[in-house]
Amino acid sequence: MKAVCATDLSAASEAAIETETCLRCLGRIGIDEIHLVTVVPSNVHAGMPGLNFEKRRKRALSRYETVLRDAGFDVETHVVRGTPHRRINGIAETIRADMTLVGSRGKSPLENRVIGSTARNLARSTSVPLLVNRIERGTDDPEVVRKHLFQRMLYATDFSSNAERAFETFRYLRKATQEATLVHVETPKDPDMSEGETPESRLATLAEQLEAWGIETTLDVRKGDPATEILASESEHDPTTVLIGSRGHSRLRRLLLGSVSEDIVARATGNVLLVPPKK
């Protein structure tokens, strides 16, 4: 499996790349090839006196490359120019990546508490699963918030086709997952149930599959605002990563990212694995 790891060479990116436990988790789910990508913004001109961003970034990437190779990954590096999320998405599509990884400092007191612009734009436009790796805020030497990326998963579903697509990622995540919480928030938009069927019974069917893989499973059915209740479930169950599809029943909000998914990516305490619709 291939992964694109997007880095801006900040301390947050360094924490995401150099945390040994995180790297072992990636290897455990089958990632064996990592493409390190850093983007020089379009408004930085190569001819600016005293500046050569491409060379400086290549030197910085070489250290990350050594760390990843020592951890057992095949590595390629890419220093490109342009709009960060577009170039990152372009490389992911070109190499047929299975996942894109980006570090995020998490909840910000600014910008209505949303994540940084590159991570946010990747979440809205990615065509491959996106792992937002949450990094500590408020320190010059940050660490990742949850080192075991996939050990305890919280899977949020509205029973849509794309939620089902997100559930399919357990086929490779199970190699690193020990516990899973399956969450559904009842709303008026819920799909019609067959006679005798309930949200609990539908979650129980999913739980049977996970338990057959040796994953200890808990069911959590709630009522209320979906984003609020999913975040409350995260607070209660303390997963390492929230798994969610990027489009549910609503076709209106923000082309590729439903409002619930956007809230989860922006406000979750830990990591988020966002699975987009099939292209």
C-alpha positions in Angstrom: 0.0 0.0 0.0 1.1 3.5 -0.8 0.7 6.7 1.3 1.3 10.3 0.6 2.7 12.2 3.6 2.2 15.9 3.3 4.6 18.1 5.2 5.3 21.8 5.5 8.5 21.0 7.5 7.1 22.6 10.6 7.5 21.1 14.1 4.0 19.7 13.9 4.9 17.8 10.6 8.1 16.6 12.2 6.2 15.1 15.1 3.8 13.3 12.8 6.7 11.8 10.7 9.1 11.0 13.5 6.9 9.3 16.0 8.0 5.7 16.0 4.7 4.3 17.3 2.7 6.0 14.5 5.1 4.6 11.9 4.7 1.1 13.2 0.9 1.5 13.0 1.2 2.5 9.4 3.3 -0.5 8.6 0.9 -2.8 10.5 -2.0 -1.9 8.2 0.1 -2.6 5.1 1.6 0.8 4.2 5.1 0.0 2.8 5.7 2.9 0.4 5.6 6.6 1.5 5.8 9.6 -0.8 6.9 12.7 1.2 5.4 15.8 -0.4 6.2 19.5 0.4 4.8 22.4 -1.6 6.5 25.7 -2.2 3.6 28.2 -2.4 3.0 29.8 -5.8 3.6 33.3 -4.4 7.2 32.5 -3.4 9.4 33.2 -6.4 12.5 31.2 -7.1 14.4 34.4 -8.0 13.9 36.1 -4.7 17.3 37.3 -3.4 18.9 35.0 -0.8 16.2 32.4 -1.0 16.1 29.0 -2.6 13.1 27.2 -1.1 13.4 24.1 -3.3 17.0 23.4 -2.2 16.2 24.2 1.5 13.2 21.9 1.5 15.0 19.1 -0.2 17.7 19.2 2.5 15.0 19.1 5.2 13.2 16.2 3.5 16.3 14.2 3.4 16.3 13.8 7.1 12.7 12.7 7.1 13.5 10.3 4.3 16.2 8.7 6.5 13.8 8.3 9.4 11.2 6.5 7.2 13.8 4.3 5.4 15.2 3.2 8.8 11.6 2.3 9.8 11.4 0.0 6.8 9.5 2.0 4.3 10.3 2.7 0.6 10.4 6.4 0.2 10.2 9.0 -2.6 10.3 12.7 -2.1 8.5 15.5 -4.0 9.2 19.2 -3.8 6.6 20.9 -5.9 5.3 24.4 -6.5 1.7 25.5 -6.5 -1.4 25.4 -4.3 -0.7 22.9 -1.5 -3.9 20.9 -1.4 -4.2 20.7 -5.2 -0.6 19.5 -5.7 -0.9 17.0 -2.8 -4.1 15.6 -4.2 -2.6 15.5 -7.7 0.4 13.4 -6.5 -1.9 11.1 -4.5 -4.0 10.4 -7.7 -1.0 10.0 -9.9 0.7 7.4 -7.8 -2.7 5.8 -6.9 -2.1 6.3 -3.2 -4.2 4.3 -0.7 -4.0 7.1 1.9 -2.9 10.7 2.4 -1.6 11.8 5.8 -1.4 15.3 7.1 -0.5 16.7 10.6 -2.8 19.2 12.2 -2.4 21.2 15.4 -6.2 20.6 16.0 -8.6 23.1 17.5 -7.6 26.6 16.9 -8.9 29.6 18.9 -9.0 31.4 15.6 -10.9 30.8 12.3 -14.0 29.5 14.2 -11.8 26.6 15.6 -11.2 25.0 12.3 -8.0 23.2 11.2 -5.3 24.8 9.1 -6.2 25.7 5.6 -4.2 23.0 3.8 -5.7 20.2 6.0 -9.2 21.7 5.6 -8.9 22.0 1.8 -7.6 18.4 1.6 -10.6 17.2 3.6 -12.9 18.9 1.2 -11.3 17.7 -2.0 -9.4 14.4 -1.4 -10.2 11.4 -3.6 -8.4 9.0 -1.3 -8.8 8.3 2.5 -7.3 11.2 4.5 -5.8 10.7 7.9 -5.6 13.9 9.9 -3.0 13.2 12.6 -3.7 15.5 15.6 -0.6 17.3 17.0 -0.3 19.1 20.3 -1.0 22.9 20.3 0.7 25.6 22.3 4.2 24.2 22.5 7.4 24.6 20.4 8.2 20.9 20.7 4.9 19.2 20.0 4.0 15.5 20.1 1.2 13.6 18.4 -1.9 13.5 20.6 -2.6 9.8 20.0 0.4 7.6 19.2 -1.5 4.4 18.4 -3.3 5.6 15.2 -5.7 2.7 14.8 -5.7 0.9 18.1 -9.1 2.2 19.3 -11.5 3.3 16.5 -14.7 5.1 16.7 -16.7 4.5 13.5 -19.6 7.0 12.9 -22.3 5.9 10.5 -25.6 7.3 9.1 -26.0 4.0 7.1 -25.4 5.8 3.8 -23.5 4.1 1.0 -20.4 6.2 1.8 -20.5 5.3 5.5 -20.5 1.7 4.3 -17.4 2.5 2.1 -15.7 3.9 5.2 -16.5 0.7 7.1 -14.7 -1.3 4.5 -11.4 0.3 5.6 -11.5 -2.1 8.6 -10.4 -4.8 6.2 -6.9 -3.4 6.5 -7.2 -1.4 9.7 -8.1 -4.6 11.6 -4.4 -5.5 11.6 -3.8 -2.7 14.0 -7.3 -2.3 15.7 -8.1 -3.8 19.1 -11.3 -2.0 20.0 -14.1 -0.3 18.0 -17.1 1.8 19.0 -19.9 1.9 16.4 -21.9 5.1 16.7 -25.2 6.1 15.0 -27.1 9.3 15.8 -30.8 9.1 15.0 -32.2 12.0 12.9 -35.2 12.5 10.6 -33.0 11.8 7.6 -32.3 8.2 8.7 -33.0 5.7 6.0 -36.2 3.6 6.3 -35.7 0.4 8.2 -37.0 -3.0 7.3 -39.7 -4.4 9.5 -38.2 -5.4 12.8 -35.0 -3.6 12.0 -33.5 -0.9 14.4 -30.3 1.1 14.4 -29.1 -1.2 17.2 -29.7 -4.3 15.0 -27.9 -2.7 12.1 -24.9 -1.8 14.2 -25.0 -5.3 15.8 -24.6 -6.8 12.3 -21.5 -4.6 11.7 -20.2 -5.6 15.2 -20.4 -9.3 14.3 -18.0 -8.8 11.4 -15.5 -6.8 13.5 -15.7 -9.3 16.4 -15.0 -12.2 13.9 -11.8 -10.3 13.3 -11.0 -10.2 17.0 -12.0 -6.6 17.5 -13.8 -5.9 20.8 -16.9 -3.8 19.8 -19.2 -1.4 21.6 -22.5 0.0 20.2 -23.6 3.6 20.8 -26.9 4.9 19.5 -27.7 8.5 20.2 -30.2 11.2 19.4 -29.6 14.9 18.6 -27.3 16.9 16.4 -25.0 14.3 14.6 -21.7 16.2 14.9 -22.3 17.2 18.6 -23.2 13.6 19.5 -20.3 12.0 17.6 -17.9 14.4 19.4 -19.6 13.6 22.7 -19.1 9.9 21.9 -15.4 10.5 21.2 -15.1 12.3 24.5 -16.7 9.3 26.3 -14.9 6.4 24.6 -11.5 8.1 24.0 -10.7 6.5 20.6 -7.3 7.0 19.0 -9.1 7.8 15.6 -12.6 8.7 14.4 -13.5 7.0 11.2 -16.2 8.7 9.1 -17.3 9.0 5.5 -17.1 12.4 3.9 -20.6 12.5 2.5 -23.8 11.2 4.1 -27.4 11.8 3.2 -27.1 15.5 2.6 -26.2 16.5 -1.0 -26.2 20.2 -0.4 -23.4 21.3 1.8 -19.9 21.9 0.3 -19.7 19.7 -2.8 -17.4 16.9 -1.3 -17.7 17.3 2.4 -20.9 17.2 4.4 -21.3 19.6 7.3 -21.1 16.7 9.9 -17.8 15.4 8.5 -16.4 18.9 8.4 -17.2 19.5 12.0 -15.6 16.2 13.1 -12.4 16.9 11.2 -12.2 20.4 12.6 -13.2 19.7 16.2 -12.3 16.2 17.1 -9.8 15.8 20.0 -7.8 12.9 18.4 -7.1 11.7 14.8 -9.7 11.5 12.1 -9.7 9.1 9.1 -12.0 10.6 6.4 -13.1 8.4 3.6 -14.4 10.2 0.5 -17.0 8.9 -2.0 -15.8 6.5 -4.7 -14.6 8.6 -7.6 
